[in-house]
Amino acid sequence: MAALCVLSTVWGQDAQLTQFYAAAPHLNPAFAGGTLENRVAFHYRNQWPGLPGRFVSYGASYDVFIPKINSGIGIIFSSDEAGSGALGSSSFALQYSYEVPINDQLSFRPGLQLGWSSRGLLNWQDLVFGDQINRGVTDGGAGNSLEGLSNFQLVRNYFDVAAGGVLYGKKFWIGVSSRHLNTPSESLTDATISAVPIWLSAHGGIRIPVDGGPKGYDQDVLLAAGYRSQGQFDQMDFGISFDSPFLTYGISYRQILMKTAPDGAPNHDAVSVLIGLTEENFRVGYSYDITVSSLGWGITDGAHELTLTYVWKTPSHLRTRPHRILPCAEF
């Protein structure tokens, strides 16, 4: 998106991740405190670098479980830039989850997230307005527009609410989450109300122990699926990965389902390959999306994604009782 002809209405979606379980608190606030350890995670995604402009997102999170209050707490930050940096957003949020034991085999965790988001123009001087195209004057950026920016805000700030829940046992999990429950407006003009569409997600999977992994280590096979919906867009993800104490590798498939898609529009999006390495307290994961839609891999150059996680033990005096760790994939 090198130019915006109309700024009063902007269609978009929340940034997505292929390795969404490596950034689990970003997916569902109920995942905050999902391990016994303190956990710090970072992610970076460069989507479709072959197209003009850029679509880059990155983020960080910290979460920990506190047995004394049977709760998990978390902090997340995320940011993205689209179209040569013309439009960007960032958000910061606090998370809380509470573990509810159902029986010896089953637990439920609800979660709540309260955050603050900002969306706005970064390099507004590079924008091209509709009147510039009509007059054939497009050089010089927004400075040559008769419209100017007097009716626009360079930045829109708003309060944001999210919630979720996850039901899990020793080898499976199933969760739901939703963002923008208060439908805040992200319009850059006071004359227009542009509510952020509610983002919905359903996700789950199963961990199957298998003997005889690489170098004789036991490994788990993880089958995972996720559904996401926002505005007129639906998305399905299916994946399989193999997890050993030091190596994780897998493959996934993403399908885009537009509720108002034109006749004959393909809905295949990408096939992703993943490799992850674990060394003591560090985990690093890399995935590459191979575009299989009509855009073509040679046009988009796919998508690169990198994640890094560091965990360390909670002091023993905080462990007042056993805590069941969520069996989710770590990449």
N, C-alpha and C positions, 0 to 999 in steps of 0.2 A: 504494500500500500504506500506508494511514493507520494500520492496526492489525495487530498480529501476534497471532493467537489461540494459536498453538503455536510455540515458539521452538526446540524440540529438533530439528526438521527444517525446513530452509529450502531451497526449490528455487530455483535461479537459474542464470544463465549469465554468462560473461565479457562485459563491456561491448563493444559492437561499434561500428564506424565505417563510414559510407558512403564517405568519402574515405580508405580504408585505406592507399592507396599514398602519401598525404601524411604518413602516420605509419608508414612501411615497417618500421623496426626493431621497432615494436610487433607487427607481423604476423609477422615472421620474423627471428630473430637473424642469419640469413645475410645480411640486407640491411644490416647494420652496416658502414659504410665503403663504401657502394655508389656513391660519387662521388669525384672527385678533391678536392673541397672539404671544408672543415669544414662541418657542417650542424647547425643548431639548429632544432627544429620544436616547435610547440605546437598542441594541438587542444582543442576544446570542443564538446560535444554536449548538446543539451536535447531529450530524446525525450518525445513525447506530452505537451506542456505543458497540453493541455486536460483531462487527467484529474486527479482529486484526488491530492495528493502529487506528487512530482517524481522524474524519472529523469535525472540529470545526471552526465556523466562528462567528465573533462578529463585532460590529460597533457602531458608534455614529453619531449624526447629530444635527445641530442647524439651524433654519430658522425663518424668520420673514418677514411680509409684511410691506412696507413703503408707505403709501398712498400719501405722497407728490410727489413721483416720480412714483407712480402707479406700483411699482415693488416689487418682492420678491427676497430675497437673502438667500443663504444657504451655509453651510460648512458641508461636510460629510467625515467620515473616516471609513474604513473597513479593516478587516484582516481575514485571514483564514489559517488553518494548515491542512495538509492531510498526512496520512501515518506515524503515530508516530512522527510527526513533521519533516519528511524528506524534505517535499516541502511546502513552504509557500508563501503567497503574502500579500501585504498591499497596500492601496491606500488612497490618500487625494485629495479632489477636492473642487473647488469653483463653486457655482451655481448662475444663474440669471434668473429670469422669469419676464414677462411683461404682465399685464392684459389688454385685448382688449375687451371692452364692445361691443357686437353686437346689442343688444336691451335690454329691461327691463328684459327679461327672459333668456337671453343667453349670455355667455361670452366665450372667447378663451384666452388661456395662452400658449405662446411658451416659451421654456426654453433652456438654454445652460449651459454646464458643461465643465470645463477645469480642468484636474487633473494630478497628478503624481503618477505612480504606481511602485512597486518594487516586483520582484518575484525571489525566489532563494532557495538554499539548506540551511536548518537549521542545522540538525544533519547529515552532509554529511559523517561523519566517520561511520555511521551505514548502509550506502548504500552497496548493493551487485551488482557487475558488472558481465557482461556475461562471461568474462574470468575466474572469480572465480568459477562460476558454472561448467564450462567445466573442470576445473582442480580439482574440488571437494574441494576447499578451500574457505569456506564462513565465517569462524569465523574471528574475528578481523576487520570486516568492510572494508571500502575502502582502508585501509592500506595494505591489501594483494592483491590488484589489480595490474596487470601489466600495466593497462591503466593509472592509476593515475588520477589526476584532472588538469594536466597541460593544457589541451585543453578546460577546462570548467571555466566559471565564477561562483562564488558562489552566486552572486546577479546580476540581470539584472534590470536596471531602464529605464523607458520609459514614455513619455508624452502621455496622453490619452484624447480623445475628445468624448463627448456625447451630445445628443440633444433630445428634445421631445416636445410634445404639448398636451394640454387637452382642450376639448370642454365640457362645462358643463352648466347646469341650476340649478334650486333650488332642484331638486330631482334626477338628473341623471348626469353621467359623462362618457366620453369615451376619451381615450388617447392612444398615441403611443410614444415610446421612443426607442433610439438606443445608444449603447455604442461601443467604439473602432472604431469610424468612420475613424480614421487615420490608422487603421490596423497596430499597432506597433508590433515589433518583441519581443517575450519573450524568445527566445532561449538562453540557457545557454552556447552555444558555438559560437564563432565568425564565424565558418565555415558553420553554418546553419542559415537560416532565417526561423523562425517559427512565422508567423503572428497570432496575436490573432484574432480568428473569430469574425466577427461583431455580436453583440448581439441585437436582435430585440424583442420588446414586444408590444402587443396590449392589452388594459385592459379597463374595463368599468363596470358599474353597475347602479342600481336604488335603491332609498330609498323610501319605502312605509310606510306612517304613519298608525299605528294601535292603536285603543283605548283599554284600559283595560289590561295593562301590569302587571308585578309583583307588588303586594301591591297597585294596583290601579293606578300606574304610566302609562302614555302613553308610547308606545314604537314604534320603527321603525323596519320593516323587510327590510333587505338589501340583494339583490341578486347581486352577483358579479362574473365576469369571467375574465380570463386572458390567453393570449397565449404568449409563449416565444419560440424563435428559436435561436440557436447558433451552427454553424458548421453543423454536421449531426444529431443534436438532435432537436426535437420539444416537447413542453410540453403544456398541457391544464390544467387549474384549474377552477373548478366550486364550488361555495360556497353559503351558506345561513346563515345569522346570525340575531339575535334579539338584538336590542340595546335599552336600557332604560337609564335614567339618572345616574344609579349607577351600572348596570350590563349588560354585553354583553356575549352572548354564541352562538355557532354555530357549523357547520360541513362543511367540504369541501372535494372534491375529486380531486386527481391529476392523470393525464394520461400522460405517456411518449410515444412519437411517434418518433422512430428512423427512419430516412430516409433510412438507409441501414441496418435495423434490419434483423437478420437471420430469415429464414422461421420458422414460428410457435412461434417466440418469443413473450411472453405476453407484453402488453403495459400498464397494470394496475400498478400504483406505490404505492399510499397511500391514505388512508382515514384519515382525520385530525379532531380532536375535539378541541374546543377552549373555554376558559372562560376568561373574562376580568372584572376587577373591577375599578370603578372610584370613587375617593374621593377628592372633591374639585379640586385642580390643578394637582393631580396625576392620572395616569392611569397605570395599570399593567395588562399584558396579558400573559397567558400560553397556549401553544398548544402542542398536542402530535400526532405524525404521526404513524398510524398503517400500517405497510408495508403489502401490498396485492399482491405484485409481486411474482415471483418464488423464490426470495431470502427468503421469509417467515419471518413473524414477530418474531418467536422464534430464528431466526438466527441473525437478525439485531438489535433486541430490539427497533425498531422504531426510532423516533427522538424527542428530547425535544427542545422546543424553548421558550424563555422568553423575553418579551419586557417591557420597562419602559419609560413612557413619562411624562414630567413635562411642564406645560404651565403657563405663567403669562401674565397679561395684558400689552399692549403697553401704554406708557404715552399718556394721552388724547391729548396733543398738536400735536401729530403726526397724529391724525385722522382728516384729512382735508375733508374727504367725506366718505359716506357709502361704505362698501366693502362687496361683496358677498362671503360667506365662501363656499369652496368646500364641496359638500355633501358626500364625500367618507366615507367609513368605517374607523374607527379609530384603528381597530385591523386586 
